[in-house]
Amino acid sequence: MADSVDTSFSRKVKDTTAGFVGGAVQVLIGQPFDLVKVRLQTGQFSTPLEAFRKTLAAEGPLAFYKGTASPLVGVGVCVSVQFYAFHEARRFLLRKSDSSQLTLPQYYLAGAVAGIANSPVSGPVEQLRILLQTQKHDNRRYSGPIDAINKIYANQGLRGIFRGQGVTLLREAQAYGLWFLTFEFLMQELQKYGKVKRDEIPAWKVAGCGALAGEVLWLGSYPLDVVKSQVQSDKFGKESLYKGAIDAARRTWRTSGVAGFWKGLVPTLLRATPCSAGTFASVELTMRLLG
């Protein structure tokens, strides 16, 4: 079995390239939804419709792409890391296995490894995006991602740049374990019942598998994401509201109960469908083109 696993450098480059393409597509599709989600999670608005209307009225349509520069590159890097780490973990598990295919728990494990590998990149990138998305239009603390990095590092050091990293790691492991598991399971089912090879599955079906995987990702990790957003949108130093992720979770429970951990879920799920569909479809098609 080990001899049939492609561990070549070119294969790894292709995995990484396809992931970067998928990440860029994901950002361009999902940024408007994400801005609404973050503003709901951090208590600026009560409903998705209110967030959309008031943001559009006060800041114009370009507001929905606030903070896009850093995630366009950052998420591209993140997703390339995710897919590279997933395939590396998959290859490692296959070499240790007597089977030609991973079990479902092994797919979850490979996905969780991808999430963990991605977390040192995604944590700072998401904090920058959240800080830029949540600041008031007429009272901006940061003029852009570079300004935010400089100010945070000058005042808080690396600890400030990597704020919320613990809960980010937990969210990434759970989210991407479920994401890759769901997608691979659905693709296997299509191959089995359609009696086709993987590269014969049409793009629209690949996108459908990706869309469903995106829904599962968020339903299985959303409370962790809410806590992460609260911590990363908080002010620094003496102005901070939360002492950390556990304190943020406790305060949310006391003030809003269970419902507080699901704020902004609707726009997140709406975003997840096209974003995850676009990510997996673009990754799969790029891999087919690269061979």
C-alpha positions as CSV (number, residue, x, y, z in Angstrom):
1,M,0.0,0.0,0.0
2,A,2.8,2.4,0.8
3,D,4.2,2.1,-2.8
4,S,0.9,3.4,-4.2
5,V,0.8,6.6,-2.2
6,D,2.1,9.6,-4.2
7,T,4.5,11.5,-1.9
8,S,6.4,13.4,-4.6
9,F,7.3,17.0,-4.3
10,S,5.2,17.9,-7.4
11,R,2.1,16.3,-5.8
12,K,2.6,18.4,-2.7
13,V,3.0,21.6,-4.8
14,K,-0.3,20.7,-6.6
15,D,-2.1,20.2,-3.3
16,T,-0.9,23.6,-2.1
17,T,-1.7,25.4,-5.3
18,A,-5.2,24.0,-5.5
19,G,-5.8,25.0,-1.9
20,F,-4.7,28.6,-2.6
21,V,-7.1,28.9,-5.5
22,G,-9.9,27.5,-3.4
23,G,-9.2,30.0,-0.6
24,A,-9.2,33.0,-2.9
25,V,-12.6,31.9,-4.4
26,Q,-13.9,31.4,-0.8
27,V,-13.1,34.9,0.2
28,L,-14.5,36.6,-2.8
29,I,-17.8,34.7,-2.4
30,G,-18.1,34.9,1.3
31,Q,-16.8,38.3,2.5
32,P,-20.2,40.1,2.5
33,F,-21.8,37.3,4.5
34,D,-18.9,37.2,6.9
35,L,-19.1,40.9,7.7
36,V,-22.8,40.5,8.6
37,K,-22.0,37.4,10.7
38,V,-19.2,39.1,12.7
39,R,-21.3,42.3,13.4
40,L,-24.1,40.1,14.7
41,Q,-21.8,38.0,16.9
42,T,-20.3,41.1,18.4
43,G,-23.6,42.6,19.3
44,Q,-23.7,45.5,16.8
45,F,-27.1,44.4,15.3
46,S,-29.9,42.2,16.2
47,T,-30.8,40.5,12.9
48,P,-29.1,39.8,9.6
49,L,-31.5,42.1,7.7
50,E,-30.8,45.0,10.1
51,A,-27.1,44.5,9.8
52,F,-27.3,44.5,6.0
53,R,-29.6,47.5,5.7
54,K,-27.8,49.7,8.2
55,T,-24.4,48.8,7.0
56,L,-25.4,49.6,3.4
57,A,-27.1,52.8,4.3
58,A,-24.3,54.1,6.5
59,E,-21.2,52.8,4.7
60,G,-22.2,51.9,1.2
61,P,-21.8,48.6,-0.8
62,L,-18.0,48.6,-0.5
63,A,-18.4,48.2,3.3
64,F,-19.2,44.5,2.7
65,Y,-15.7,44.0,1.5
66,K,-14.0,45.8,4.4
67,G,-10.8,44.0,5.5
68,T,-10.8,41.9,2.3
69,A,-7.1,42.5,1.5
70,S,-5.7,40.5,4.4
71,P,-8.1,37.5,4.1
72,L,-7.7,37.4,0.3
73,V,-4.0,36.5,0.8
74,G,-4.4,35.1,4.3
75,V,-7.3,32.8,3.6
76,G,-5.6,31.7,0.3
77,V,-2.6,30.7,2.4
78,C,-4.8,29.2,5.1
79,V,-6.7,27.0,2.7
80,S,-3.5,26.0,0.9
81,V,-2.1,25.0,4.3
82,Q,-5.3,23.1,5.1
83,F,-5.3,21.1,1.9
84,Y,-1.6,20.4,2.1
85,A,-1.8,19.3,5.7
86,F,-4.9,17.2,5.1
87,H,-3.3,15.3,2.2
88,E,-0.1,14.9,4.2
89,A,-2.0,13.4,7.1
90,R,-4.0,11.3,4.6
91,R,-0.8,10.0,3.0
92,F,0.7,9.2,6.4
93,L,-2.4,7.3,7.6
94,L,-2.5,5.4,4.3
95,R,1.1,4.3,4.6
96,K,0.3,3.0,8.1
97,S,-2.8,1.2,6.9
98,D,-3.5,-2.0,5.0
99,S,-6.4,-0.3,3.2
100,S,-6.5,1.7,0.0
101,Q,-8.9,4.2,1.6
102,L,-9.2,5.9,5.0
103,T,-12.0,5.1,7.4
104,L,-14.4,7.9,8.3
105,P,-12.7,8.5,11.8
106,Q,-9.4,8.7,9.9
107,Y,-10.8,11.3,7.6
108,Y,-11.9,13.3,10.6
109,L,-8.4,13.0,12.1
110,A,-6.7,14.1,8.9
111,G,-9.1,17.1,8.7
112,A,-8.5,18.0,12.4
113,V,-4.7,17.9,11.7
114,A,-5.4,20.3,8.8
115,G,-7.2,22.7,11.1
116,I,-4.5,22.6,13.7
117,A,-1.8,23.2,11.1
118,N,-3.8,26.1,9.8
119,S,-4.6,27.8,13.2
120,P,-1.3,29.8,13.5
121,V,-2.2,31.5,10.2
122,S,-5.9,31.8,10.6
123,G,-5.8,33.2,14.2
124,P,-4.0,36.5,13.4
125,V,-5.7,36.8,10.0
126,E,-9.2,36.4,11.4
127,Q,-8.4,38.8,14.3
128,L,-7.4,41.5,11.8
129,R,-10.5,40.9,9.7
130,I,-12.8,41.0,12.7
131,L,-11.2,44.2,14.1
132,L,-11.5,46.0,10.8
133,Q,-15.1,44.7,10.3
134,T,-16.4,45.8,13.7
135,Q,-14.9,49.3,14.0
136,K,-17.3,52.2,13.5
137,H,-17.1,54.0,10.2
138,D,-16.8,57.4,11.9
139,N,-14.5,56.2,14.7
140,R,-11.8,54.0,13.1
141,R,-9.0,52.9,15.3
142,Y,-7.2,51.1,12.4
143,S,-6.8,52.4,8.8
144,G,-6.1,49.0,7.4
145,P,-4.5,45.6,8.2
146,I,-0.9,46.8,8.2
147,D,-1.8,49.7,10.6
148,A,-3.6,47.2,12.8
149,I,-0.6,44.9,12.9
150,N,1.8,47.7,13.7
151,K,-0.4,49.1,16.5
152,I,-1.2,45.8,18.1
153,Y,2.4,44.6,18.0
154,A,3.6,48.0,19.4
155,N,1.3,47.8,22.4
156,Q,0.7,44.1,23.0
157,G,3.5,42.3,21.2
158,L,3.1,38.8,19.7
159,R,0.6,37.9,22.5
160,G,-1.7,40.5,21.0
161,I,-1.3,39.3,17.5
162,F,-2.1,35.8,18.5
163,R,-5.0,36.7,20.9
164,G,-7.6,34.0,21.1
165,Q,-5.3,31.3,19.8
166,G,-6.4,28.6,22.1
167,V,-10.1,28.7,21.1
168,T,-9.1,29.2,17.5
169,L,-7.2,25.9,17.6
170,L,-10.1,24.1,19.1
171,R,-12.5,25.6,16.5
172,E,-10.2,24.8,13.6
173,A,-9.7,21.1,14.7
174,Q,-13.4,20.5,15.1
175,A,-14.5,22.5,12.0
176,Y,-12.1,21.0,9.5
177,G,-12.3,17.5,10.9
178,L,-16.0,17.7,10.1
179,W,-15.5,19.5,6.8
180,F,-13.1,17.1,5.2
181,L,-14.9,14.1,6.6
182,T,-18.3,15.2,5.2
183,F,-16.9,16.0,1.8
184,E,-14.9,12.8,1.4
185,F,-17.9,10.7,2.6
186,L,-20.2,12.3,0.1
187,M,-17.7,11.9,-2.8
188,Q,-17.3,8.3,-2.0
189,E,-21.0,7.7,-2.0
190,L,-21.3,9.4,-5.4
191,Q,-18.5,7.1,-6.7
192,K,-20.1,4.1,-5.3
193,Y,-23.6,4.6,-6.5
194,G,-22.7,6.2,-9.8
195,K,-20.0,3.6,-10.4
196,V,-17.6,6.3,-11.6
197,K,-14.1,7.4,-10.8
198,R,-13.6,10.5,-8.7
199,D,-12.4,12.7,-11.7
200,E,-15.6,11.7,-13.6
201,I,-17.9,13.3,-11.0
202,P,-19.3,16.5,-12.6
203,A,-18.4,19.9,-11.2
204,W,-21.9,20.6,-10.0
205,K,-22.0,17.4,-7.9
206,V,-18.6,18.3,-6.4
207,A,-20.0,21.7,-5.5
208,G,-23.0,20.1,-4.0
209,C,-20.8,17.9,-1.8
210,G,-18.8,21.0,-0.8
211,A,-22.0,22.9,0.0
212,L,-23.2,20.2,2.4
213,A,-19.8,19.9,4.0
214,G,-19.9,23.7,4.7
215,E,-23.2,23.4,6.5
216,V,-21.8,20.6,8.7
217,L,-18.6,22.5,9.4
218,W,-20.5,25.4,11.0
219,L,-23.2,23.5,12.7
220,G,-20.6,21.4,14.5
221,S,-18.3,24.3,15.5
222,Y,-20.3,27.5,15.7
223,P,-20.4,28.1,19.5
224,L,-16.6,28.0,19.5
225,D,-16.6,30.5,16.6
226,V,-18.8,32.9,18.6
227,V,-16.5,32.8,21.6
228,K,-13.5,33.3,19.3
229,S,-15.1,36.4,17.6
230,Q,-15.9,37.9,21.0
231,V,-12.4,37.5,22.2
232,Q,-10.8,38.8,19.0
233,S,-13.1,41.8,18.7
234,D,-12.4,42.9,22.3
235,K,-10.4,45.9,23.1
236,F,-6.9,45.6,24.5
237,G,-5.5,46.2,28.0
238,K,-7.6,47.9,30.6
239,E,-10.4,48.5,28.1
240,S,-10.9,44.8,27.5
241,L,-14.2,43.2,28.4
242,Y,-13.1,39.6,28.6
243,K,-10.3,37.9,30.5
244,G,-10.1,35.2,27.9
245,A,-12.2,32.6,26.0
246,I,-13.6,30.9,29.1
247,D,-14.7,34.3,30.6
248,A,-16.3,35.2,27.2
249,A,-18.2,31.9,27.2
250,R,-19.4,32.4,30.8
251,R,-20.6,35.9,30.1
252,T,-22.4,34.8,27.0
253,W,-24.2,32.0,28.9
254,R,-25.2,34.4,31.7
255,T,-26.5,37.1,29.5
256,S,-28.0,35.2,26.5
257,G,-28.1,31.5,27.5
258,V,-27.8,28.9,24.8
259,A,-29.1,31.3,22.1
260,G,-26.1,33.5,22.6
261,F,-23.8,30.8,21.2
262,W,-25.7,30.7,17.9
263,K,-25.9,34.5,17.1
264,G,-25.4,35.1,13.4
265,L,-25.9,31.5,12.5
266,V,-28.3,32.2,9.6
267,P,-26.0,34.4,7.5
268,T,-23.1,32.0,8.3
269,L,-25.0,29.0,6.9
270,L,-26.1,31.1,3.9
271,R,-22.5,32.0,3.3
272,A,-21.2,28.5,3.9
273,T,-23.2,27.0,1.0
274,P,-21.7,29.0,-1.9
275,C,-18.3,29.4,-0.2
276,S,-17.7,25.8,0.6
277,A,-19.2,24.7,-2.7
278,G,-16.9,27.1,-4.5
279,T,-13.8,26.1,-2.5
280,F,-14.1,22.4,-3.1
281,A,-15.2,22.7,-6.7
282,S,-12.3,25.0,-7.5
283,V,-9.8,22.8,-5.6
284,E,-11.1,19.6,-7.3
285,L,-11.1,21.2,-10.8
286,T,-7.6,22.7,-10.2
287,M,-6.3,19.3,-9.2
288,R,-7.7,17.7,-12.3
289,L,-6.1,20.4,-14.5
290,L,-2.7,20.0,-12.7
291,G,-3.0,16.2,-12.9
